[in-house]
């Protein structure tokens, strides 16, 4: 059995790695190749290209990556023609993966979209193409799968959100904090500026500025900053050094769920991180910034007034959001202090976040998705 697996963003690479391991458990002889990043490689996926450093957010921002992605597209197309996989699993990365899906369909290679393009922003731009070019759509959200089926005619299903199985602290949180040189008895604040260089360049500086202000107000505060991917490590280290916060902000590499679970609040880039933190029961202040033209387009196309996925799912501004030019150290500080200084408010946010789980299905989604993908691969080529 040969499966092509393609991811672009760090979050997609991360989720694809769990799926790859689950596929191997069910079909030990499976050969999985494709594009992605370090997590997929560690899971035994043979990568022809590492692509996580080429991801970006927005409608205009991806333009800067067109030339390298054209090379990846040509190589992937050639490999598919030569090797003819039994199935392709496309993970998020909507623009690039939709282009690949059309080629795969023309070659009668069945396509499964895993984490398909989200329908909350510009659904008509992608959903019909996803439905037309896929055999199966596996959505993380039951409501999204329903919309894909009923509005766009996709063969869509949801087995639940994989983060229900993944976003959990492990081991002793106090020991984890001590290993980082932190005092478990002192309050902890998290900083998550994102996994893309574009995000880190925009968000790290105001987040670190907020950390300086918060420290001046409360010297007992401690800070952790998970390094989301190796390709942003040097950039993150430079930002921390430029802010003169070396030693004050502890960088975390690898699984950061355990220290994050002890945070009072996290300043977070909009994206998967907000859902991870919510499942940990941690309040966050969510930041979202695009090129002004991309932001204008996004607001015109969006079917929701919210940008943080927990707020979208709960249909309420549960987590405070800071948008576009309002992203400053002062605004981050003010929103963080509303949570740090008002225990009742933090408690209320945590109570509301508990309601998220009913929107995410049942645990075990990764295993169920892997079983279905193996079934589809056994059916082989010739499907939609």
Secondary structure, 3 states (H helix, E strand, C coil): CEEEEEECCHHHHHHHHHHHHHHHHHCCCCEEEEEECHHHHHCCCEEEEECHHHCCCCCCHHHHHHHHHHHHHHHHHHHHHHHCCCEEEEECCHHHHHHHHHHHHHCCCCEEEECCCCCCECHHHHHHHHHHHCCEEEECCHHHHHHHHHHHCCCEEECCCCHHHHCCCCCCHHHHHHHCCCCCCCCEEEEECCCCHHHHHHHHHHHHHHHHHHHHHCCCCEEEEECCCHHHHHHHHHHHHHCCCECCEEEECCCCHHHHCCCCEEEEECCHHHHHHHHCCCCEEEEECCCHHHHHHHHHHECCCCCCHHHHHHCCCCCCEEEHHHCCHHHHHHHHHHHHCCHHHHHHHHHHHHHHHHHCCCCCHHHHHHHHHHHHHHHCCCCC
